[in-house]
Amino acid sequence: MTASTSDTSATPRLRCGVVLRAKEELCHVVTEGRVVSVRYIPRFPRPRPERVSPGHLVAIAAGSGVSAAVVWRWYDAVVIDREAGSTLLWEPGHGEVMARSRRPEQRHEPGSRAYLSAGLPGAEWWVAGRAVDRAEDADVELDEVARFCTEHGLWGPAVSE
Protein backbone atom coordinates (compact mmCIF):
# COMPACT_ATOMS: atom_id res chain seq x y z
CA MET A 1 0.00 0.00 0.00
CA THR A 2 1.65 3.20 -1.02
CA ALA A 3 -1.19 5.69 -0.78
CA SER A 4 -4.23 6.37 1.29
CA THR A 5 -7.46 5.21 -0.31
CA SER A 6 -9.49 8.09 1.10
CA ASP A 7 -10.98 10.35 -1.56
CA THR A 8 -11.45 13.34 0.72
CA SER A 9 -9.31 16.34 -0.11
CA ALA A 10 -8.75 16.94 3.62
CA THR A 11 -6.74 13.73 3.95
CA PRO A 12 -3.21 14.16 2.64
CA ARG A 13 -1.67 11.56 0.35
CA LEU A 14 0.62 9.16 2.23
CA ARG A 15 3.71 7.50 0.86
CA CYS A 16 6.56 5.62 2.51
CA GLY A 17 10.21 6.53 2.87
CA VAL A 18 13.24 4.87 4.45
CA VAL A 19 15.12 7.04 6.94
CA LEU A 20 18.74 7.85 6.14
CA ARG A 21 19.30 10.48 8.87
CA ALA A 22 17.06 12.01 11.51
CA LYS A 23 17.54 15.45 12.98
CA GLU A 24 15.25 17.38 15.31
CA GLU A 25 13.58 19.43 12.56
CA LEU A 26 14.32 17.45 9.38
CA CYS A 27 14.31 13.81 8.39
CA HIS A 28 16.39 12.72 5.39
CA VAL A 29 14.69 9.83 3.60
CA VAL A 30 14.78 7.95 0.35
CA THR A 31 11.34 7.79 -1.25
CA GLU A 32 10.23 7.09 -4.80
CA GLY A 33 13.89 6.74 -5.83
CA ARG A 34 14.99 10.15 -4.52
CA VAL A 35 16.70 11.37 -1.37
CA VAL A 36 14.63 14.17 0.16
CA SER A 37 14.51 16.17 3.39
CA VAL A 38 11.11 16.46 5.04
CA ARG A 39 9.81 18.08 8.21
CA TYR A 40 7.79 16.31 10.89
CA ILE A 41 4.17 17.09 11.69
CA PRO A 42 4.16 19.43 14.71
CA ARG A 43 2.77 16.73 17.02
CA PHE A 44 5.49 14.19 16.20
CA PRO A 45 7.10 13.49 19.61
CA ARG A 46 10.43 14.98 20.59
CA PRO A 47 13.34 14.39 20.83
CA ARG A 48 12.95 13.15 17.28
CA PRO A 49 16.47 11.78 16.64
CA GLU A 50 15.89 9.38 19.56
CA ARG A 51 12.62 8.14 18.02
CA VAL A 52 13.58 7.93 14.35
CA SER A 53 16.72 6.14 13.15
CA PRO A 54 18.30 5.09 9.85
CA GLY A 55 16.47 2.06 8.48
CA HIS A 56 13.10 2.98 9.98
CA LEU A 57 10.22 3.21 7.56
CA VAL A 58 8.20 6.43 7.78
CA ALA A 59 4.86 7.59 6.42
CA ILE A 60 5.15 10.94 4.67
CA ALA A 61 2.05 13.07 4.15
CA ALA A 62 1.63 15.82 1.61
CA GLY A 63 -1.40 18.05 1.08
CA SER A 64 -1.95 20.08 -2.05
CA GLY A 65 0.40 23.04 -2.26
CA VAL A 66 2.34 22.27 0.95
CA SER A 67 5.60 20.53 1.69
CA ALA A 68 5.76 16.95 2.91
CA ALA A 69 5.97 15.94 6.57
CA VAL A 70 6.74 12.73 8.49
CA VAL A 71 3.62 11.55 10.33
CA TRP A 72 4.43 7.98 11.42
CA ARG A 73 7.29 5.55 11.88
CA TRP A 74 7.72 1.78 11.76
CA TYR A 75 10.67 0.00 13.30
CA ASP A 76 12.71 -2.50 11.29
CA ALA A 77 12.66 -5.52 13.63
CA VAL A 78 13.91 -9.11 13.56
CA VAL A 79 11.35 -11.91 13.91
CA ILE A 80 12.24 -14.26 16.78
CA ASP A 81 9.20 -16.54 17.01
CA ARG A 82 5.55 -16.89 15.99
CA GLU A 83 2.51 -17.83 17.99
CA ALA A 84 -1.17 -17.93 17.01
CA GLY A 85 -1.98 -14.38 15.89
CA SER A 86 1.18 -12.90 17.43
CA THR A 87 4.82 -12.49 16.55
CA LEU A 88 7.79 -12.06 18.88
CA LEU A 89 10.26 -9.54 17.47
CA TRP A 90 13.47 -7.86 18.58
CA GLU A 91 14.11 -4.20 17.88
CA PRO A 92 17.24 -2.36 19.13
CA GLY A 93 15.40 0.40 20.99
CA HIS A 94 12.77 -1.82 22.64
CA GLY A 95 14.29 -5.29 22.98
CA GLU A 96 11.82 -8.17 22.64
CA VAL A 97 8.28 -7.16 21.74
CA MET A 98 5.17 -9.33 21.28
CA ALA A 99 3.07 -7.87 18.46
CA ARG A 100 -0.30 -8.71 16.97
CA SER A 101 -0.24 -9.52 13.30
CA ARG A 102 -1.86 -6.87 11.13
CA ARG A 103 -2.96 -9.67 8.80
CA PRO A 104 -3.04 -13.10 10.50
CA GLU A 105 -2.56 -14.91 7.18
CA GLN A 106 0.81 -13.21 6.76
CA ARG A 107 3.66 -15.45 7.92
CA HIS A 108 6.89 -14.08 9.34
CA GLU A 109 9.65 -16.66 9.61
CA PRO A 110 12.14 -16.51 12.50
CA GLY A 111 15.25 -14.64 11.40
CA SER A 112 13.40 -12.50 8.86
CA ARG A 113 12.77 -8.78 9.28
CA ALA A 114 9.37 -7.10 9.52
CA TYR A 115 7.93 -3.67 10.28
CA LEU A 116 6.82 -3.05 13.85
CA SER A 117 4.69 -0.12 15.06
CA ALA A 118 2.94 1.10 18.17
CA GLY A 119 0.09 3.51 18.74
CA LEU A 120 -2.65 2.32 16.42
CA PRO A 121 -5.85 1.11 18.10
CA GLY A 122 -6.40 -2.57 18.77
CA ALA A 123 -3.00 -3.62 20.11
CA GLU A 124 -0.04 -2.22 21.99
CA TRP A 125 2.24 -3.35 19.12
CA TRP A 126 1.50 -4.34 15.51
CA VAL A 127 3.64 -6.25 13.03
CA ALA A 128 3.03 -5.40 9.37
CA GLY A 129 4.78 -6.66 6.25
CA ARG A 130 8.35 -7.80 5.77
CA ALA A 131 11.12 -5.20 5.66
CA VAL A 132 11.98 -4.25 2.08
CA ASP A 133 14.78 -2.49 0.20
CA ARG A 134 12.53 0.08 -1.50
CA ALA A 135 10.02 2.07 0.57
CA GLU A 136 7.41 1.93 -2.18
CA ASP A 137 7.37 -1.88 -1.84
CA ALA A 138 6.49 -1.77 1.89
CA ASP A 139 3.29 -3.54 2.91
CA VAL A 140 2.16 -1.42 5.86
CA GLU A 141 -1.12 0.00 7.14
CA LEU A 142 -1.09 3.47 5.53
CA ASP A 143 -4.90 3.61 5.50
CA GLU A 144 -4.99 2.95 9.26
CA VAL A 145 -2.36 5.64 9.86
CA ALA A 146 -4.37 8.14 7.78
CA ARG A 147 -7.56 7.26 9.67
CA PHE A 148 -5.77 7.61 13.04
CA CYS A 149 -4.28 11.00 12.12
CA THR A 150 -7.64 12.27 10.88
CA GLU A 151 -9.58 11.03 13.93
CA HIS A 152 -7.05 12.62 16.32
CA GLY A 153 -6.62 15.89 14.38
CA LEU A 154 -2.91 15.31 13.82
CA TRP A 155 -2.63 16.77 10.32
CA GLY A 156 -2.66 20.41 11.34
CA PRO A 157 -1.66 23.24 9.03
CA ALA A 158 1.64 21.54 8.13
CA VAL A 159 0.03 19.10 5.70
CA SER A 160 -3.53 20.26 5.10
CA GLU A 161 -4.97 22.67 2.59
Buried (B, 14 or more C-beta within 10 A) or exposed (E): BBEBEBEEEEBBBBBBBBBBBBEEEBBBBBBEEEEBBBBBBEBBEEEBEEBBBEEBBBBBBBBEEBEBBBBBBBBBBBBBEBEEEBBBBEBEEEEEBBBBBBEEEBEBEEEEBBBBBBEBEEBEBBBBBBBBEEBBEBBBBBBBBBBBBBEEEBBEEBBBE
